[in-house]
Amino acid sequence: MTSTTMVDSLPQDVLFEMAVKSLRRGESAAAVASLEIAASRSDASSRACYLLGAQYAQMGRFEDAAHQFERAVSLNPALSVARFQHGLLVLTMGDGPESAKILSPLLELDETDPFAHFAAGLIHLVHNEFANALACLERGITLNASNPPLNADMRKLMERIHATIAAAAVDQGATRDGTPHVLLSAYTGNGP
């Protein structure tokens, strides 16, 4: 049995743990390789698909990332983080209506769930309702004690929204259709 065959036959949990350990060591290529094996199998787990999607997003492979987030949600509709990331990614790709559709189920979550507020913030953003978006994102950050990196991403997004508002004050026509650019910059970490 070759080493590739041995890895292919490992249980999902083992493949996932191998990927997590690789990520902790800074070996993203090894992590992606393990996750691709896990996600390609008929017994794929939602968490393997989600983590693979997150890795693809970091690599700039947005279509692949969206596909994996969608698979993660189809395998586990209650995986709020995957649904949120899928909706955010679709929004950054310029499809506000589809993003709102993906995010809408999160609005049904308990009032204390940060993803309900993050989703509401993005849906407000789709409609260029910047003040409401900021309020919802701030509330989500306040409630989110378990995922500091997500809070940092939402703060970056809020900074972009503030910059858009400031630019609109200077040039009223500048933000008519600028929301996808603002979101893409915030999601990918690139400035405008």
N, C-alpha and C positions, 0 to 999 in steps of 0.2 A: 504494500500500500504506500503510495507516494505521500509526501507531506501535504500537498494540496488536497488530496482525497481525504486525508485525516482531518484537516481543518474543515472541509466541507461537511464532514459527518458529525462534527461537534454539536452538542445541544445548544439551543438558542441562548440560554443563560450564560453558557461558557463563552460563546462568541461575543455576546454583549459585554461581559466582564473583560474580555481581552481588549475590546475596543476602548472601554473606559480606561483601562490601565495604559494603553497606548497614548490616549489623549493626555493623561496625567504626566506622561514622560515627554510630551511634546511631539509625539510621533503620529501626526495626523494621517499620513499616507497609510500606515499600518492600521489605524483605527478605521479608516474608510474601507480598506480591503476587508476587514472582518465584518463590518456592517453591511457591505454589499453582498457578502455571502449570506448573512443572516436574513437580509431583506429579500433576497431572490428566491428563498425557499417557500414551499407551500405552508410551512408552519411559522412564517414571519411574525414577529411580535410588533405591537404598536410602538414600543419604546425603541426598538432597533430602527424602524422606519423613521421615527421622529428624529433620533440622533443622527441618522444618515442625512436626513433633510437639512438639519442644522449645519452639518459639515459641508454639504453641497452649497448652502447659502453663503457660508464663509468663503468658499472657493469661487463664488461668483457664478455658480452653475444654477441659476435661478429656476429654470424650467424643471430641472431634475429635483431641486429642492421642493418646489411646489408639488410635484408628483408624490414625493415621499411623505410630505405633510398630509396630503390628501389620503394616502394609503393608511397612515397612522390613525387618522380620524375614522376612516372606514372600519378599521380593526377595533378601535376603541373610541366610540363617540364621546365618552366622558373625559377624554384626554384634552383638557382645556388648553394647555400650553401648545399642543400641536395645532389645534383649530385656530388659536390666536395667531401663531406664527404663519400659518397658511394664509389667513386673511390679510395679515400685514404684508406678506410677500406679494400676494396678488395685487394689493393696493400699490405697492412700489413698482409693480410691473405695468401700472396704468389702468387697471380695470376696477374702478371704484364700485360700480354696481355689483360685480361678482364678489368683491371683497365684503361688501355689506351683507350679501347673502350668506357667505361663509361665516361671518362673525355673528350674525343675528341669534343663533342658538345660545350664544354666551350671555345674551341679555336676560335669559331666563334663570341664570345662576343666582344664588343667594346674594343679598345686598352686601354681605361681608366678603364676597369673593372678588379679589382684585381683577380677575379676568372679565367680569361683568362690566367693570368701569373702564378697563382698557379697551374692550370692544366698543363700548358706547363712545369713547373718545375718538376712536378711528372712524366710526360711522358718522359722527358729527363732522369729522375732518373731510370725509367724502363729500359732504354737503357744504363745505367751506364755512362751517359754524365754529370758528376758531375759539371763541370764548368758552363755549360749551365743551369743545374738545379739550381745552386746557384744564377746565374744572374736573372733567371725568378722569383724565390722565393723572392729575394730582391726587385725586381720591384713590385711584388704583395703586399709586406708589405708596400712599399712606398705609393701605391695607396689606401691601405685599412685603412681608417680612422674610419670606422664604427664598426669594430669588433676586438678590441684589444686582446681578448683571442685567436682568430685565428692567429693573428700576433705572439703571444707568442708561439703557437704550431709550426708555421713555422720557428721561430728562433731556437727552439729546434731541429727541423728536420735539419736545416742548420748546427747546431753544430755537429749533428751525421754525416752529410756528410763530414764536415771538419775532424772529427775524422777518418772516413773511408779513406779519402785521406792521412792523416798522417800515418795511419797504413799501407797503401799501399806503402808509401815511405820507411817504415822500412822492411816490408815483402811483396814483390811484389805479392805473391800468395794468400795473406790473403783475398782479396776482390773479387775473381773471381765470387762467387755467394753469396755475403754477403748483397746485397741490401735489401731483405725482412727482414732480422734480424735487420738491421739498421732502417728501417721504423717502424717495430713493436715496437722497443725500444722507438723511438721518439713518436709514437702514444699513447702507453700505459703509458709513463712516466717512464719506467724502463731503467736502464742503461744496456750496454752490459755486 
